């Protein structure tokens, strides 16, 4: 990358994995699927894909169902069953985003870790890579297909399998903070962190298993606010938005938070 920054209008990455939580599929404070929110997400994603990067998207399902809601109190639903229910919620989001992306001119493939041939292809790594090489956006639903694994960890797993250049996580806040900025207005924002910083400070932007996978294979992570118009495109162009997490990022011990 030149000193002037990345070329405008061109992706600096060949292949990117985008993790979108269930928050991206609904309005703030609501549950379910909001068609306007999904279309807005699709339009942003379509513009980003046209910059030239091959794009894989891992979708969450918390807007519809979280497995944890059935694992406390007197629930009679087994925890593993609850997690499978959460995986099915991600498939519903994947179907919604697939239709929205195709309505704005994108070629897509929805792939699931749990076989459901009537609505999606099974996730097979080589087939997924082939779709990416053909310029299709692939939507990856169903987590890893196993219970007790978060969609963050699924995203890290797919990022490594598909040999992407960077994993970018879309959130509803501007990046990684010392505390929840929606509850604590004095929370400090970090523009750069190492994997060790995230683990040592127990920052909950990603679960620890996902961070450990990325650490083990030097997979950089960018965390940013997708609610800000154009941020997905900026991230794929290589502009610094949000927080960069990597092995070589500046350590907290040697710099101050912004």
C-alpha positions, 0 to 999 in steps of 0.5 A, spaced: 500 500 500 502 506 498 503 512 502 497 515 499 493 510 501 489 505 497 487 506 490 479 509 491 474 505 488 478 498 488 479 493 494 486 492 497 484 485 498 483 479 494 478 475 498 474 477 505 470 474 510 464 479 513 461 477 519 454 480 520 450 479 527 443 478 527 443 486 529 444 487 521 437 484 520 432 488 524 431 495 527 435 497 533 431 495 539 427 490 535 427 483 534 425 479 527 427 481 520 426 488 518 426 488 510 428 495 510 434 493 514 436 487 510 435 491 503 440 497 506 445 491 508 444 488 501 445 495 498 452 496 502 454 489 501 453 490 493 457 496 493 463 493 496 463 487 492 463 491 486 470 493 488 473 487 486 474 483 492 471 476 493 466 476 499 464 471 503 459 472 509 457 469 515 450 470 518 448 470 525 441 469 528 440 473 534 435 477 532 430 471 531 433 466 537 439 466 541 440 459 544 442 462 551 435 464 552 433 457 553 439 454 557 437 458 564 431 457 569 426 452 568 427 451 561 426 443 559 430 444 552 436 441 552 442 446 551 445 442 544 437 443 542 437 450 543 444 451 539 441 447 533 435 452 533 439 458 533 443 455 527 436 454 524 435 462 525 441 464 521 439 460 515 432 464 515 437 470 515 441 468 510 435 466 505 433 474 507 439 477 505 440 472 499 434 475 496 435 482 497 442 481 494 439 478 488 434 484 488 440 489 487 444 485 481 448 480 485 450 473 484 449 469 490 450 462 493 447 460 500 451 454 503 449 451 510 453 447 515 447 443 516 444 440 510 437 442 508 437 441 500 431 444 499 433 451 500 441 451 500 447 448 498 451 444 503 457 447 505 463 444 502 470 448 502 472 447 495 465 448 492 465 455 496 472 457 494 469 455 486 463 460 487 468 465 490 472 465 484 466 465 479 465 472 483 459 470 487 457 472 494 457 466 498 452 466 504 454 461 510 449 459 515 448 454 520 454 456 524 459 450 524 454 445 524 455 443 531 452 446 538 456 450 543 460 454 538 458 461 536 458 464 529 464 468 531 468 462 531 464 459 525 466 466 522 474 465 524 473 457 522 471 459 515 476 465 514 481 460 515 478 455 511 477 459 505 484 463 506 481 470 506 486 476 507 482 479 512 476 477 517 471 484 518 466 484 523 460 488 522 457 491 529 453 497 531 458 500 535 464 504 532 469 498 534 472 495 540 471 499 546 474 498 554 466 497 556 460 497 552 459 504 549 452 504 549 451 503 556 458 507 558 459 514 555 466 514 558 468 507 555 475 508 551 475 506 543 481 502 541 484 503 534 489 498 534 489 492 538 493 485 538 490 479 539 493 478 546 490 485 548 483 482 547 484 476 551 488 479 556 483 485 557 477 480 556 474 484 551 468 481 548 468 483 541 469 476 539 469 470 543 476 467 546 475 461 541 475 465 535 480 470 537 485 464 538 484 461 531 485 468 528 492 468 533 494 461 531 494 463 523 495 471 523 488 472 521 487 480 521 480 482 524 477 489 523 471 491 527 467 496 525 460 500 525 456 497 519 450 502 520 455 508 518 453 509 510 459 506 506 463 503 512 463 496 509 466 499 502 471 503 506 473 497 510 474 493 503 478 498 500 483 498 506 481 504 509 482 504 517 475 504 520 473 501 526 479 497 530 484 493 527 486 487 531 492 483 529 499 480 531 503 486 530 498 492 531 500 497 536 500 494 543 496 498 549 502 498 553 505 503 548 500 507 546 493 511 549 486 509 547 483 514 542 
